[in-house]
Amino acid sequence: MFHLDAHAIAKGDRRLDNPTVHRLWQSFTLGQGDLSLDHGEALTLVLGNVTPPAVPDGCEYSLVVTEDGAAVRGTDYGGLVRGVMVLLMQITYRDGAFLIAPAVMEGRYRLNNRMIHLCVFPENDLTYMKRLIRLCGLCQYTHVVLEFWGMVQYDCLPSLAWPHAFTKDEVRELIAEMRDLGMAPIPMVNSLGHATASRLCFGKHVVLDQDPTQEELFTPDGWAWNIENPRTVALLAQMRQELYDLFGEGDYIHVGCDEAYYISNCPSLRQQLPAYLNALTCQVAAEGRRPMLWMDMLLEGNQDPGYYATADAQEACALREALHPSSVWVDWQYDVKQAPVATLQQLAHSEADVMGAPWLTEANYVAHLDTIEQEGLFGLMLTTWQSLKGQMYGIPGCAQQCGAKLFGWCDYADRHTVTATLLRRVSFEGVSYADAGWGKEQIDY
């Protein structure tokens, strides 16, 4: 066993010398330890007397633990951090000592792009969102899509945010933690449906409930953006620019474009969709980002039962052909429980980069993973929506199916207790009763 000094001195990549990694180290040493990092070889972390192993082809990191030390090497900073996260989860505490069992591990994942889509709802405070992001880091996701449901303060139109929305400085704290943990942050601006920035089943509208004079920005029912109004198009561009400035450099922006019910049912607006999506995606590409889109409105609607798609065959083809070639097609299908996912198979024949987007249920994300791997698709984007109170265990569950290594004892425990332990390790500021676990209360009345 390697006896780990709680007050450890390591050598390695200076980018690991960041607040999030230091706090996680302290948390995994049960609040008793700290990490001093001296300058060392790039893309490595070395504790004690051991040589960082080479990373095999197709892996993101390699890790070795001997009686004399522990070392991690990554292919890039993200791979290095993921190896460090795995190392942290191997620490045990026995008789007053911190120990790590001898091991050789490799970060060989089924997919290169393991993305997760997180919603910032008005009921989510900053502590909750930080815990979620740290959980995703421990679970070795590569990208985080952050969708604000009226929860970021825009300068271009103040009523786009509820009064208690996060300030931009608070959002920067979330983005910094993503980057510290080797995950790329992706901003999101819904650019067709979901214009209320609120769930349809509760009837709220972030803009019109606060400023009804802005109704010309939306379809008459308020649910979708008014694609005929130049002011709407200009506002969406301003929103994107504010998020680019806030998030910093990146490859993608998610533009949503799902569930625009009014537009789907209005023939004159429906005819304008190809031109609108072409202009939107070309403008995003000109802004230096790849647009990501939900595909439900761009898929042929006569699929097998359980599939969500709304276009007819001719229309679906025209809509997809209208998209800028750099667009990433993200196909969400939540009721498909067995591979292959038929819509993913169909989209696989295109030249576009295609992602599968399951929800948190195991059968659903396993079916997507199997299909994505079989078809050689671009990756997976796990979606979470409003269901984390009851299904947060799907975040580590899906990660393990992707190839993430967690605690060595995970095979002997259920997913709820694994998730609870992970959350305790990321809550290094300390939590109140309401913040502990994943629900504010234990009893639902």
C-alpha positions in Angstrom: 0.0 0.0 0.0 1.1 3.6 -0.7 0.9 5.6 2.5 -0.3 9.0 1.4 0.7 12.0 3.4 -2.4 14.1 4.0 -0.2 17.2 3.6 1.1 16.0 0.3 3.8 17.6 -1.8 3.5 16.6 -5.5 5.1 17.6 -8.8 3.1 18.1 -11.9 1.3 20.3 -14.4 0.8 23.7 -12.9 -2.8 23.9 -14.2 -3.7 21.5 -11.5 -2.8 24.2 -9.0 -6.4 25.6 -9.0 -9.0 26.1 -6.3 -11.3 23.2 -7.3 -8.6 20.5 -7.4 -7.2 21.7 -4.0 -10.6 21.6 -2.4 -11.3 18.2 -3.8 -8.0 17.0 -2.4 -9.0 18.3 1.0 -12.4 16.7 0.8 -11.0 13.3 -0.2 -8.6 13.5 2.7 -11.7 14.1 5.0 -10.9 17.7 5.6 -7.5 16.9 7.2 -5.2 17.2 4.2 -3.9 19.6 1.6 -1.8 19.5 -1.6 1.3 21.5 -2.4 2.1 21.3 -6.1 5.6 22.0 -7.3 6.3 22.6 -11.0 6.8 19.4 -12.8 6.3 17.7 -16.2 3.3 18.9 -18.2 0.3 16.6 -18.2 1.5 14.7 -15.2 1.0 14.5 -11.4 3.6 12.6 -9.3 3.4 11.8 -5.6 6.4 10.1 -4.0 8.9 8.2 -6.1 7.3 6.7 -9.2 7.5 7.4 -12.9 4.4 8.5 -14.7 3.4 5.7 -17.2 2.9 6.3 -20.9 -0.7 6.6 -22.1 -1.7 3.8 -24.4 -3.3 4.6 -27.7 -7.0 5.2 -27.4 -6.8 6.2 -23.7 -7.2 9.6 -22.1 -4.9 8.9 -19.1 -2.8 6.3 -17.4 -2.4 5.8 -13.6 0.0 3.8 -11.5 0.2 3.3 -7.8 3.1 1.4 -6.1 4.3 1.2 -2.5 6.6 4.2 -3.3 4.2 6.6 -4.9 1.4 7.4 -7.3 1.5 9.0 -10.7 -1.0 10.1 -13.5 -0.3 11.1 -17.1 -3.0 12.5 -19.4 -3.1 13.0 -23.2 -4.4 16.6 -22.5 -5.4 18.6 -19.5 -8.9 17.0 -19.4 -7.4 13.5 -19.5 -5.0 14.4 -16.7 -7.8 15.7 -14.5 -9.9 12.7 -15.1 -7.0 10.5 -14.1 -6.5 12.6 -10.9 -10.3 12.2 -10.1 -9.9 8.4 -10.4 -6.8 8.5 -8.1 -8.7 10.5 -5.5 -11.5 7.9 -5.5 -8.9 5.2 -4.6 -7.9 6.8 -1.3 -9.0 4.9 1.8 -8.7 5.9 5.5 -7.6 3.2 7.9 -6.4 3.6 11.5 -5.6 7.2 11.1 -3.7 6.8 7.8 -4.6 7.5 4.2 -3.8 4.6 1.9 -4.0 3.8 -1.8 -3.8 0.2 -3.0 -1.3 -0.7 -5.7 -2.9 -0.3 -9.1 -2.5 0.2 -12.8 -5.4 1.9 -14.5 -6.1 3.3 -18.0 -8.7 5.8 -19.1 -10.3 3.9 -21.9 -13.8 5.2 -22.6 -16.4 4.1 -25.1 -16.9 7.6 -26.5 -14.6 10.6 -26.8 -17.4 13.2 -26.4 -19.3 12.5 -23.1 -21.4 15.6 -22.6 -24.0 16.4 -20.0 -26.8 19.0 -20.3 -27.6 20.8 -17.0 -30.5 23.1 -16.5 -30.3 26.1 -14.1 -33.8 26.4 -12.7 -35.0 29.2 -10.5 -35.2 26.7 -7.6 -31.5 25.9 -8.0 -29.1 28.0 -5.9 -25.3 28.4 -6.6 -24.3 25.7 -4.1 -26.5 23.2 -5.8 -25.1 24.0 -9.2 -21.5 23.8 -8.0 -22.2 20.4 -6.5 -23.7 19.2 -9.8 -20.7 20.4 -11.8 -18.2 18.8 -9.4 -20.2 15.6 -9.5 -19.9 15.7 -13.3 -16.1 16.2 -13.0 -15.7 13.2 -10.8 -17.8 11.2 -13.3 -15.4 12.2 -16.0 -17.7 13.9 -18.5 -15.9 16.0 -21.1 -18.4 18.9 -21.7 -21.2 20.6 -19.8 -24.1 22.3 -21.6 -25.5 24.9 -19.3 -29.1 26.1 -20.0 -30.4 29.0 -18.0 -34.1 29.0 -17.3 -34.4 32.7 -16.6 -31.4 32.4 -14.3 -28.7 34.6 -15.9 -28.9 38.4 -15.9 -28.7 39.7 -19.5 -27.8 43.3 -20.3 -29.7 43.2 -23.6 -33.1 42.7 -21.9 -33.3 42.6 -18.1 -36.7 40.8 -18.1 -35.0 37.7 -19.6 -34.0 36.9 -16.0 -36.0 36.4 -12.8 -35.1 38.9 -10.0 -33.1 36.3 -8.1 -31.2 35.1 -11.2 -27.4 34.5 -11.0 -25.2 37.5 -11.7 -22.6 37.0 -14.4 -19.9 36.9 -11.7 -21.7 33.9 -10.1 -21.9 32.2 -13.5 -18.2 32.8 -13.9 -17.7 30.8 -10.7 -19.5 27.8 -12.3 -17.5 28.1 -15.5 -14.2 28.3 -13.7 -15.0 25.1 -11.8 -15.8 23.3 -15.1 -12.5 24.4 -16.6 -10.6 23.5 -13.4 -12.1 20.0 -13.7 -11.1 19.6 -17.4 -14.6 20.0 -18.7 -15.5 22.3 -21.6 -18.4 24.7 -20.9 -21.1 25.1 -23.6 -23.6 27.9 -23.4 -27.2 27.4 -24.5 -29.8 29.8 -25.9 -33.2 28.3 -26.9 -33.8 29.9 -30.3 -37.3 28.5 -31.3 -39.4 26.8 -28.7 -39.1 27.0 -24.9 -39.0 30.8 -25.2 -40.8 31.2 -21.9 -37.6 29.9 -20.1 -40.0 28.0 -17.9 -41.6 24.6 -18.0 -44.9 24.5 -19.9 -46.7 22.6 -17.1 -46.4 25.5 -14.7 -47.5 28.4 -17.0 -44.7 30.9 -16.1 -43.0 33.2 -18.6 -39.8 34.9 -17.6 -40.3 37.9 -19.9 -44.1 38.4 -20.2 -44.9 37.8 -16.6 -42.5 40.8 -15.8 -42.9 42.9 -18.9 -46.0 42.2 -21.1 -45.1 45.0 -23.5 -42.5 42.6 -25.0 -45.1 40.2 -26.5 -44.2 41.0 -30.1 -41.0 39.0 -29.5 -43.0 35.8 -29.2 -45.7 33.8 -31.0 -49.2 34.8 -29.7 -49.2 31.9 -27.1 -45.8 33.1 -25.8 -44.2 29.6 -26.0 -42.0 30.2 -29.2 -39.9 33.0 -30.5 -41.5 35.1 -33.2 -39.3 34.2 -36.2 -40.9 36.9 -38.4 -39.8 39.7 -36.1 -36.3 41.1 -36.9 -36.1 42.4 -33.3 -36.4 38.8 -32.1 -33.6 37.7 -34.3 -31.4 40.6 -33.2 -32.2 39.9 -29.5 -31.2 36.2 -29.8 -27.9 37.3 -31.4 -27.3 39.7 -28.5 -28.0 36.9 -26.0 -25.5 34.6 -27.7 -22.8 37.4 -27.7 -23.3 38.0 -24.0 -22.8 34.3 -23.3 -19.8 34.1 -25.6 -18.2 36.9 -23.6 -19.2 35.2 -20.3 -18.1 31.6 -21.2 -14.9 32.5 -23.0 -13.4 30.5 -25.8 -15.2 27.4 -26.9 -16.2 25.3 -29.9 -20.0 25.1 -29.5 -23.2 26.8 -28.6 -26.5 24.9 -28.1 -29.4 26.7 -29.8 -32.2 24.3 -28.8 -34.9 24.6 -31.5 -37.2 21.9 -30.1 -40.9 21.7 -29.3 -42.0 24.9 -31.1 -45.7 23.8 -31.0 -47.3 27.0 -32.4 -44.9 27.1 -35.3 -45.5 23.5 -36.0 -49.2 24.1 -36.2 -49.1 27.3 -38.2 -48.6 26.6 -41.9 -47.2 30.1 -42.8 -44.6 29.9 -40.0 -43.8 26.3 -40.6 -42.9 27.2 -44.2 -40.4 29.7 -42.9 -38.5 27.3 -40.7 -35.9 26.2 -43.3 -34.9 29.8 -44.0 -34.9 30.6 -40.3 -32.7 27.7 -39.3 -30.3 28.3 -42.2 -29.9 32.0 -41.2 -29.5 31.0 -37.5 -26.9 28.3 -38.0 -25.0 30.3 -40.6 -24.9 33.3 -38.2 -23.6 31.1 -35.4 -21.0 29.6 -37.6 -19.9 33.1 -38.6 -19.6 33.9 -34.9 -17.0 31.1 -34.6 -19.1 28.4 -32.9 -20.6 25.2 -34.1 -24.4 25.2 -33.5 -25.9 22.3 -31.7 -29.7 21.6 -32.3 -32.3 19.2 -30.8 -33.6 17.2 -33.7 -37.2 16.4 -32.9 -38.6 19.0 -35.3 -36.2 17.9 -38.0 -37.0 14.2 -38.0 -39.7 12.4 -40.0 -42.7 11.9 -37.7 -43.9 8.4 -38.7 -41.4 6.6 -36.6 -42.2 3.5 -34.5 -44.1 4.2 -31.3 -42.0 5.7 -28.6 -40.0 8.0 -30.9 -40.4 11.8 -30.8 -40.3 13.4 -34.3 -42.7 16.0 -35.8 -41.9 16.7 -39.5 -43.1 14.9 -42.6 -40.6 13.2 -44.8 -40.1 16.0 -47.4 -40.1 18.7 -44.7 -37.6 16.9 -42.6 -35.1 16.6 -45.5 -35.5 20.3 -46.3 -34.9 21.3 -42.7 -31.8 19.2 -42.3 -30.4 20.4 -45.6 -30.9 24.0 -44.5 -28.5 23.7 -41.5 -25.0 25.0 -41.7 -22.6 22.0 -42.4 -20.9 22.6 -39.1 -24.1 21.9 -37.1 -24.1 19.1 -34.5 -27.4 17.1 -34.6 -28.5 16.1 -31.1 -31.3 13.5 -31.2 -33.2 13.1 -27.9 -35.3 10.0 -27.5 -36.5 9.2 -24.0 -38.8 6.3 -24.5 -36.5 4.0 -26.4 -35.3 1.2 -24.1 -33.5 -1.1 -26.5 -30.8 -0.7 -29.1 -30.6 0.2 -31.9 -32.1 3.6 -31.6 -33.7 3.9 -35.0 -33.5 7.6 -35.5 -29.8 7.6 -34.6 -29.2 4.8 -37.2 -31.0 6.9 -39.8 -29.1 10.1 -39.0 -25.8 8.1 -39.1 -26.1 8.0 -42.9 -25.7 11.8 -43.1 -22.4 13.7 -43.2 -23.2 15.6 -40.0 -21.8 15.0 -36.5 -24.7 13.2 -34.7 -25.1 12.8 -31.0 -27.6 10.7 -29.0 -29.3 12.4 -26.1 -30.9 10.0 -23.5 -32.5 10.9 -20.2 -31.4 9.4 -16.9 -33.0 6.0 -17.0 -30.5 3.1 -17.4 -32.2 1.3 -20.2 -32.5 4.5 -22.2 -28.9 5.6 -21.9 -27.6 2.1 -22.5 -29.6 1.8 -25.7 -28.1 5.1 -26.9 -24.6 4.2 -25.9 -24.8 0.9 -27.7 -26.1 2.5 -30.9 -23.7 5.4 -30.8 -20.8 3.0 -30.4 -22.1 0.7 -33.1 -22.6 3.5 -35.6 -19.4 5.4 -34.8 -21.4 8.6 -34.0 -20.0 11.8 -32.5 -20.9 11.2 -28.9 -23.5 11.3 -26.2 -25.3 14.2 -24.4 -27.0 13.0 -21.2 -29.9 15.2 -20.4 -31.2 15.8 -16.8 -34.0 18.4 -17.0 -36.1 18.6 -13.8 -35.7 15.0 -12.7 -32.5 15.2 -10.7 -34.3 15.0 -7.3 -35.3 11.5 -8.1 -32.8 10.4 -10.6 -29.4 12.0 -9.9 -27.9 8.5 -9.7 -28.2 8.4 -13.5 -25.2 10.8 -13.8 -22.7 8.3 -12.3 -24.6 5.4 -13.8 -24.3 6.6 -17.3 -20.7 7.6 -16.7 -19.8 4.1 -15.6 -21.5 2.7 -18.8 -19.2 5.1 -20.7 -16.1 3.6 -19.0 -15.6 5.9 -16.1 -13.9 4.3 -13.0 -15.3 5.4 -9.7 -14.8 4.0 -6.1 -13.4 0.5 -6.0 -16.3 -0.7 -3.9 -19.0 0.5 -6.3 -19.8 -3.1 -7.4 -21.1 -3.9 -3.9 -23.3 -0.9 -3.5 -26.4 0.5 -5.2 -26.4 3.6 -7.4 -28.1 5.8 -4.8 -25.4 5.2 -2.1 -22.6 5.6 -4.7 -24.2 9.0 -5.7 -24.6 10.1 -2.1 -20.9 9.3 -1.4 -19.8 11.3 -4.4 -21.9 14.3 -3.3 -20.4 14.2 0.1 -17.0 14.4 -1.5 -17.8 17.4 -3.6 -19.5 19.4 -0.8 -16.3 20.6 0.7 -17.7 23.9 2.0 -20.1 22.0 4.3 -23.8 21.7 3.7 -27.0 22.4 5.6 -29.7 19.8 6.1 -31.5 21.1 3.0 -28.3 21.0 0.9 -27.3 17.5 1.8 -28.1 14.7 -0.6 -30.2 15.6 -3.6 -33.5 16.7 -2.1 -34.4 19.6 0.1 -36.7 17.4 2.2 -37.2 13.7 2.8 -41.0 13.7 2.8 -43.1 14.8 -0.2 -46.5 15.9 0.9 
